[in-house]
Amino acid sequence: MSGVGVFATAVIGIFAGWIADIVLGHRHSLFAKLLIGVIGAFIGVFIAQRLALPFTGFWGGLLVASVGAILFLAVLSLVFRRTA
């Protein structure tokens, strides 16, 4: 998410983590949603760049971060479900 400040990244991260929570039916704290969203943003940007998908602005960043957060949270759920 180039050109986006730290505050905007945090806001996008919280929204992306919240969206991932809703999609997967989880209930995490605000801090956990932020972490999930920010990590998801990195994952989403990595995937979008490898697939040469264009994304710009708040909505593009939110979409990419949300998809990445959903993938990240789904993988975490699978890993911890198997070890528990």
N, CA, C and O atoms as CSV, one atom per row, in Angstrom:
chain,resi,resn,atom,element,x,y,z
A,1,MET,N,N,0.838,-1.166,0.000
A,1,MET,CA,C,0.000,0.000,0.000
A,1,MET,C,C,0.884,1.231,0.000
A,1,MET,O,O,1.016,1.914,1.015
A,2,SER,N,N,1.471,1.501,-1.111
A,2,SER,CA,C,2.381,2.613,-1.200
A,2,SER,C,C,1.627,3.931,-1.161
A,2,SER,O,O,0.506,4.033,-1.659
A,3,GLY,N,N,2.248,4.935,-0.568
A,3,GLY,CA,C,1.645,6.245,-0.502
A,3,GLY,C,C,0.594,6.387,0.585
A,3,GLY,O,O,-0.072,7.419,0.666
A,4,VAL,N,N,0.436,5.378,1.415
A,4,VAL,CA,C,-0.556,5.422,2.481
A,4,VAL,C,C,0.188,5.571,3.800
A,4,VAL,O,O,1.161,4.862,4.059
A,5,GLY,N,N,-0.277,6.499,4.631
A,5,GLY,CA,C,0.367,6.746,5.911
A,5,GLY,C,C,0.102,5.643,6.911
A,5,GLY,O,O,-0.681,4.726,6.666
A,6,VAL,N,N,0.779,5.754,8.052
A,6,VAL,CA,C,0.647,4.757,9.108
A,6,VAL,C,C,-0.778,4.725,9.643
A,6,VAL,O,O,-1.329,3.647,9.866
A,7,PHE,N,N,-1.383,5.892,9.850
A,7,PHE,CA,C,-2.748,5.947,10.359
A,7,PHE,C,C,-3.726,5.308,9.377
A,7,PHE,O,O,-4.589,4.525,9.774
A,8,ALA,N,N,-3.591,5.641,8.110
A,8,ALA,CA,C,-4.482,5.067,7.092
A,8,ALA,C,C,-4.292,3.558,6.997
A,8,ALA,O,O,-5.260,2.820,6.814
A,9,THR,N,N,-3.051,3.095,7.120
A,9,THR,CA,C,-2.788,1.658,7.100
A,9,THR,C,C,-3.443,0.977,8.292
A,9,THR,O,O,-3.993,-0.117,8.159
A,10,ALA,N,N,-3.389,1.615,9.458
A,10,ALA,CA,C,-4.024,1.048,10.647
A,10,ALA,C,C,-5.535,0.981,10.471
A,10,ALA,O,O,-6.163,-0.011,10.842
A,11,VAL,N,N,-6.117,2.031,9.909
A,11,VAL,CA,C,-7.573,2.047,9.688
A,11,VAL,C,C,-7.967,0.965,8.689
A,11,VAL,O,O,-8.929,0.229,8.910
A,12,ILE,N,N,-7.229,0.871,7.598
A,12,ILE,CA,C,-7.510,-0.177,6.611
A,12,ILE,C,C,-7.326,-1.550,7.249
A,12,ILE,O,O,-8.109,-2.464,6.993
A,13,GLY,N,N,-6.285,-1.698,8.085
A,13,GLY,CA,C,-6.039,-2.973,8.766
A,13,GLY,C,C,-7.172,-3.365,9.691
A,13,GLY,O,O,-7.581,-4.526,9.721
A,14,ILE,N,N,-7.687,-2.393,10.452
A,14,ILE,CA,C,-8.812,-2.691,11.349
A,14,ILE,C,C,-10.034,-3.110,10.552
A,14,ILE,O,O,-10.699,-4.086,10.899
A,15,PHE,N,N,-10.335,-2.378,9.484
A,15,PHE,CA,C,-11.482,-2.736,8.652
A,15,PHE,C,C,-11.297,-4.104,8.000
A,15,PHE,O,O,-12.229,-4.907,7.953
A,16,ALA,N,N,-10.095,-4.362,7.500
A,16,ALA,CA,C,-9.830,-5.646,6.844
A,16,ALA,C,C,-9.934,-6.794,7.853
A,16,ALA,O,O,-10.503,-7.840,7.539
A,17,GLY,N,N,-9.396,-6.609,9.049
A,17,GLY,CA,C,-9.518,-7.630,10.086
A,17,GLY,C,C,-10.960,-7.839,10.506
A,17,GLY,O,O,-11.373,-8.969,10.767
A,18,TRP,N,N,-11.731,-6.764,10.575
A,18,TRP,CA,C,-13.153,-6.844,10.926
A,18,TRP,C,C,-13.923,-7.603,9.849
A,18,TRP,O,O,-14.769,-8.443,10.155
A,19,ILE,N,N,-13.623,-7.299,8.588
A,19,ILE,CA,C,-14.278,-8.005,7.471
A,19,ILE,C,C,-13.934,-9.490,7.520
A,19,ILE,O,O,-14.810,-10.337,7.349
A,20,ALA,N,N,-12.663,-9.808,7.753
A,20,ALA,CA,C,-12.246,-11.215,7.843
A,20,ALA,C,C,-12.950,-11.913,8.997
A,20,ALA,O,O,-13.360,-13.066,8.867
A,21,ASP,N,N,-13.095,-11.220,10.132
A,21,ASP,CA,C,-13.810,-11.781,11.280
A,21,ASP,C,C,-15.254,-12.114,10.921
A,21,ASP,O,O,-15.756,-13.185,11.264
A,22,ILE,N,N,-15.914,-11.195,10.233
A,22,ILE,CA,C,-17.317,-11.402,9.850
A,22,ILE,C,C,-17.437,-12.556,8.857
A,22,ILE,O,O,-18.288,-13.431,9.015
A,23,VAL,N,N,-16.589,-12.555,7.840
A,23,VAL,CA,C,-16.670,-13.592,6.799
A,23,VAL,C,C,-16.447,-14.975,7.386
A,23,VAL,O,O,-17.131,-15.926,7.008
A,24,LEU,N,N,-15.498,-15.099,8.305
A,24,LEU,CA,C,-15.163,-16.406,8.863
A,24,LEU,C,C,-15.867,-16.706,10.178
A,24,LEU,O,O,-15.678,-17.782,10.746
A,25,GLY,N,N,-16.680,-15.770,10.675
A,25,GLY,CA,C,-17.455,-16.005,11.890
A,25,GLY,C,C,-16.643,-16.037,13.166
A,25,GLY,O,O,-16.995,-16.754,14.103
A,26,HIS,N,N,-15.563,-15.273,13.222
A,26,HIS,CA,C,-14.719,-15.213,14.414
A,26,HIS,C,C,-15.056,-13.963,15.208
A,26,HIS,O,O,-15.744,-13.069,14.713
A,27,ARG,N,N,-14.574,-13.904,16.430
A,27,ARG,CA,C,-14.753,-12.716,17.278
A,27,ARG,C,C,-13.421,-12.412,17.948
A,27,ARG,O,O,-13.069,-13.016,18.961
A,28,HIS,N,N,-12.692,-11.476,17.372
A,28,HIS,CA,C,-11.397,-11.088,17.927
A,28,HIS,C,C,-11.475,-9.674,18.495
A,28,HIS,O,O,-12.405,-8.924,18.200
A,29,SER,N,N,-10.491,-9.327,19.307
A,29,SER,CA,C,-10.405,-7.979,19.871
A,29,SER,C,C,-10.005,-6.987,18.782
A,29,SER,O,O,-9.586,-7.385,17.695
A,30,LEU,N,N,-10.135,-5.703,19.077
A,30,LEU,CA,C,-9.776,-4.665,18.122
A,30,LEU,C,C,-8.300,-4.763,17.755
A,30,LEU,O,O,-7.937,-4.608,16.589
A,31,PHE,N,N,-7.442,-5.022,18.752
A,31,PHE,CA,C,-6.012,-5.149,18.486
A,31,PHE,C,C,-5.722,-6.353,17.585
A,31,PHE,O,O,-4.907,-6.263,16.667
A,32,ALA,N,N,-6.388,-7.472,17.849
A,32,ALA,CA,C,-6.193,-8.668,17.014
A,32,ALA,C,C,-6.669,-8.403,15.592
A,32,ALA,O,O,-6.032,-8.839,14.633
A,33,LYS,N,N,-7.791,-7.688,15.449
A,33,LYS,CA,C,-8.283,-7.344,14.110
A,33,LYS,C,C,-7.275,-6.486,13.369
A,33,LYS,O,O,-7.062,-6.660,12.169
A,34,LEU,N,N,-6.649,-5.550,14.094
A,34,LEU,CA,C,-5.627,-4.704,13.481
A,34,LEU,C,C,-4.458,-5.549,12.995
A,34,LEU,O,O,-4.003,-5.384,11.863
A,35,LEU,N,N,-3.967,-6.449,13.836
A,35,LEU,CA,C,-2.847,-7.308,13.444
A,35,LEU,C,C,-3.212,-8.208,12.268
A,35,LEU,O,O,-2.441,-8.346,11.318
A,36,ILE,N,N,-4.383,-8.811,12.340
A,36,ILE,CA,C,-4.844,-9.682,11.246
A,36,ILE,C,C,-4.941,-8.883,9.956
A,36,ILE,O,O,-4.517,-9.344,8.897
A,37,GLY,N,N,-5.500,-7.686,10.052
A,37,GLY,CA,C,-5.658,-6.850,8.860
A,37,GLY,C,C,-4.347,-6.377,8.270
A,37,GLY,O,O,-4.177,-6.380,7.051
A,38,VAL,N,N,-3.416,-5.970,9.122
A,38,VAL,CA,C,-2.124,-5.486,8.622
A,38,VAL,C,C,-1.320,-6.632,8.013
A,38,VAL,O,O,-0.742,-6.481,6.937
A,39,ILE,N,N,-1.281,-7.766,8.688
A,39,ILE,CA,C,-0.599,-8.938,8.115
A,39,ILE,C,C,-1.297,-9.363,6.834
A,39,ILE,O,O,-0.647,-9.709,5.848
A,40,GLY,N,N,-2.623,-9.336,6.855
A,40,GLY,CA,C,-3.392,-9.656,5.653
A,40,GLY,C,C,-3.115,-8.695,4.517
A,40,GLY,O,O,-3.110,-9.092,3.351
A,41,ALA,N,N,-2.883,-7.425,4.848
A,41,ALA,CA,C,-2.564,-6.443,3.809
A,41,ALA,C,C,-1.256,-6.805,3.110
A,41,ALA,O,O,-1.157,-6.730,1.885
A,42,PHE,N,N,-0.259,-7.196,3.894
A,42,PHE,CA,C,1.010,-7.608,3.282
A,42,PHE,C,C,0.813,-8.838,2.402
A,42,PHE,O,O,1.352,-8.909,1.297
A,43,ILE,N,N,0.051,-9.792,2.887
A,43,ILE,CA,C,-0.220,-11.001,2.103
A,43,ILE,C,C,-0.990,-10.644,0.835
A,43,ILE,O,O,-0.659,-11.113,-0.254
A,44,GLY,N,N,-2.018,-9.810,0.983
A,44,GLY,CA,C,-2.826,-9.407,-0.162
A,44,GLY,C,C,-2.030,-8.648,-1.207
A,44,GLY,O,O,-2.176,-8.893,-2.405
A,45,VAL,N,N,-1.186,-7.727,-0.758
A,45,VAL,CA,C,-0.343,-6.968,-1.694
A,45,VAL,C,C,0.632,-7.902,-2.402
A,45,VAL,O,O,0.845,-7.779,-3.608
A,46,PHE,N,N,1.217,-8.823,-1.668
A,46,PHE,CA,C,2.142,-9.786,-2.272
A,46,PHE,C,C,1.444,-10.578,-3.379
A,46,PHE,O,O,1.976,-10.720,-4.479
A,47,ILE,N,N,0.258,-11.087,-3.081
A,47,ILE,CA,C,-0.490,-11.884,-4.062
A,47,ILE,C,C,-0.922,-11.023,-5.246
A,47,ILE,O,O,-0.786,-11.438,-6.397
A,48,ALA,N,N,-1.441,-9.827,-4.971
A,48,ALA,CA,C,-1.910,-8.941,-6.046
A,48,ALA,C,C,-0.770,-8.544,-6.975
A,48,ALA,O,O,-0.958,-8.468,-8.190
A,49,GLN,N,N,0.407,-8.292,-6.418
A,49,GLN,CA,C,1.555,-7.939,-7.254
A,49,GLN,C,C,2.017,-9.124,-8.097
A,49,GLN,O,O,2.385,-8.955,-9.260
A,50,ARG,N,N,1.998,-10.318,-7.517
A,50,ARG,CA,C,2.415,-11.505,-8.281
A,50,ARG,C,C,1.444,-11.811,-9.418
A,50,ARG,O,O,1.846,-12.321,-10.464
A,51,LEU,N,N,0.166,-11.497,-9.211
A,51,LEU,CA,C,-0.841,-11.732,-10.247
A,51,LEU,C,C,-1.032,-10.515,-11.154
A,51,LEU,O,O,-1.868,-10.533,-12.057
A,52,ALA,N,N,-0.256,-9.463,-10.910
A,52,ALA,CA,C,-0.319,-8.218,-11.675
A,52,ALA,C,C,-1.722,-7.608,-11.664
A,52,ALA,O,O,-2.205,-7.114,-12.683
A,53,LEU,N,N,-2.371,-7.651,-10.489
A,53,LEU,CA,C,-3.694,-7.057,-10.339
A,53,LEU,C,C,-3.538,-5.606,-9.905
A,53,LEU,O,O,-2.849,-5.326,-8.925
A,54,PRO,N,N,-4.169,-4.682,-10.620
A,54,PRO,CA,C,-4.053,-3.275,-10.230
A,54,PRO,C,C,-4.972,-2.954,-9.044
A,54,PRO,O,O,-6.126,-3.383,-9.009
A,55,PHE,N,N,-4.456,-2.210,-8.093
A,55,PHE,CA,C,-5.267,-1.741,-6.969
A,55,PHE,C,C,-4.714,-0.399,-6.530
A,55,PHE,O,O,-3.503,-0.223,-6.398
A,56,THR,N,N,-5.614,0.545,-6.307
A,56,THR,CA,C,-5.199,1.876,-5.883
A,56,THR,C,C,-6.209,2.438,-4.896
A,56,THR,O,O,-7.363,2.012,-4.853
A,57,GLY,N,N,-5.761,3.385,-4.118
A,57,GLY,CA,C,-6.637,4.102,-3.220
A,57,GLY,C,C,-7.131,3.284,-2.040
A,57,GLY,O,O,-6.725,2.142,-1.825
A,58,PHE,N,N,-8.028,3.915,-1.281
A,58,PHE,CA,C,-8.562,3.292,-0.078
A,58,PHE,C,C,-9.305,2.005,-0.392
A,58,PHE,O,O,-9.068,0.981,0.249
A,59,TRP,N,N,-10.200,2.043,-1.368
A,59,TRP,CA,C,-11.042,0.873,-1.661
A,59,TRP,C,C,-10.231,-0.279,-2.229
A,59,TRP,O,O,-10.484,-1.437,-1.895
A,60,GLY,N,N,-9.264,0.021,-3.079
A,60,GLY,CA,C,-8.393,-1.034,-3.597
A,60,GLY,C,C,-7.550,-1.643,-2.500
A,60,GLY,O,O,-7.384,-2.861,-2.434
A,61,GLY,N,N,-7.008,-0.781,-1.625
A,61,GLY,CA,C,-6.229,-1.270,-0.490
A,61,GLY,C,C,-7.066,-2.091,0.467
A,61,GLY,O,O,-6.610,-3.107,0.991
A,62,LEU,N,N,-8.310,-1.642,0.696
A,62,LEU,CA,C,-9.205,-2.384,1.589
A,62,LEU,C,C,-9.559,-3.742,1.005
A,62,LEU,O,O,-9.597,-4.736,1.731
A,63,LEU,N,N,-9.816,-3.799,-0.280
A,63,LEU,CA,C,-10.143,-5.070,-0.929
A,63,LEU,C,C,-8.976,-6.046,-0.845
A,63,LEU,O,O,-9.149,-7.204,-0.466
A,64,VAL,N,N,-7.794,-5.570,-1.201
A,64,VAL,CA,C,-6.602,-6.425,-1.174
A,64,VAL,C,C,-6.286,-6.858,0.257
A,64,VAL,O,O,-5.975,-8.025,0.496
A,65,ALA,N,N,-6.363,-5.928,1.208
A,65,ALA,CA,C,-6.083,-6.262,2.603
A,65,ALA,C,C,-7.122,-7.237,3.158
A,65,ALA,O,O,-6.781,-8.139,3.923
A,66,SER,N,N,-8.378,-7.058,2.778
A,66,SER,CA,C,-9.438,-7.951,3.270
A,66,SER,C,C,-9.260,-9.371,2.750
A,66,SER,O,O,-9.405,-10.334,3.502
A,67,VAL,N,N,-8.948,-9.497,1.474
A,67,VAL,CA,C,-8.715,-10.832,0.905
A,67,VAL,C,C,-7.516,-11.479,1.582
A,67,VAL,O,O,-7.560,-12.659,1.928
A,68,GLY,N,N,-6.449,-10.717,1.772
A,68,GLY,CA,C,-5.275,-11.244,2.462
A,68,GLY,C,C,-5.573,-11.628,3.898
A,68,GLY,O,O,-5.096,-12.656,4.379
A,69,ALA,N,N,-6.370,-10.801,4.600
A,69,ALA,CA,C,-6.726,-11.094,5.995
A,69,ALA,C,C,-7.596,-12.339,6.086
A,69,ALA,O,O,-7.431,-13.147,7.001
A,70,ILE,N,N,-8.517,-12.499,5.149
A,70,ILE,CA,C,-9.361,-13.698,5.137
A,70,ILE,C,C,-8.502,-14.934,4.916
A,70,ILE,O,O,-8.678,-15.939,5.605
A,71,LEU,N,N,-7.579,-14.874,3.969
A,71,LEU,CA,C,-6.688,-16.012,3.723
A,71,LEU,C,C,-5.829,-16.305,4.954
A,71,LEU,O,O,-5.677,-17.460,5.350
A,72,PHE,N,N,-5.273,-15.264,5.551
A,72,PHE,CA,C,-4.423,-15.424,6.731
A,72,PHE,C,C,-5.197,-16.040,7.892
A,72,PHE,O,O,-4.716,-16.973,8.536
A,73,LEU,N,N,-6.391,-15.520,8.160
A,73,LEU,CA,C,-7.204,-16.024,9.264
A,73,LEU,C,C,-7.678,-17.448,9.001
A,73,LEU,O,O,-7.768,-18.251,9.931
A,74,ALA,N,N,-7.981,-17.768,7.755
A,74,ALA,CA,C,-8.404,-19.129,7.412
A,74,ALA,C,C,-7.261,-20.123,7.637
A,74,ALA,O,O,-7.473,-21.208,8.179
A,75,VAL,N,N,-6.062,-19.751,7.224
A,75,VAL,CA,C,-4.909,-20.631,7.418
A,75,VAL,C,C,-4.624,-20.790,8.909
A,75,VAL,O,O,-4.369,-21.901,9.374
A,76,LEU,N,N,-4.666,-19.681,9.672
A,76,LEU,CA,C,-4.462,-19.778,11.115
A,76,LEU,C,C,-5.490,-20.690,11.757
A,76,LEU,O,O,-5.152,-21.494,12.626
A,77,SER,N,N,-6.724,-20.574,11.344
A,77,SER,CA,C,-7.795,-21.426,11.894
A,77,SER,C,C,-7.534,-22.890,11.617
A,77,SER,O,O,-7.740,-23.736,12.486
A,78,LEU,N,N,-7.079,-23.195,10.410
A,78,LEU,CA,C,-6.767,-24.582,10.067
A,78,LEU,C,C,-5.593,-25.120,10.874
A,78,LEU,O,O,-5.618,-26.262,11.332
A,79,VAL,N,N,-4.572,-24.302,11.045
A,79,VAL,CA,C,-3.384,-24.726,11.778
A,79,VAL,C,C,-3.723,-24.983,13.247
A,79,VAL,O,O,-3.349,-26.016,13.802
A,80,PHE,N,N,-4.431,-24.044,13.873
A,80,PHE,CA,C,-4.732,-24.206,15.293
A,80,PHE,C,C,-5.825,-25.215,15.550
A,80,PHE,O,O,-5.877,-25.787,16.638
A,81,ARG,N,N,-6.689,-25.453,14.605
A,81,ARG,CA,C,-7.729,-26.481,14.769
A,81,ARG,C,C,-7.086,-27.859,14.741
A,81,ARG,O,O,-7.517,-28.759,15.461
A,82,ARG,N,N,-6.063,-28.029,13.918
A,82,ARG,CA,C,-5.403,-29.331,13.816
A,82,ARG,C,C,-4.511,-29.630,15.012
A,82,ARG,O,O,-4.349,-30.789,15.394
A,83,THR,N,N,-3.927,-28.579,15.609
A,83,THR,CA,C,-3.034,-28.808,16.734
A,83,THR,C,C,-3.771,-28.894,18.057
A,83,THR,O,O,-3.223,-29.394,19.039
A,84,ALA,N,N,-5.000,-28.416,18.097
A,84,ALA,CA,C,-5.742,-28.409,19.366
A,84,ALA,C,C,-6.350,-29.752,19.675
A,84,ALA,O,O,-7.005,-29.911,20.705
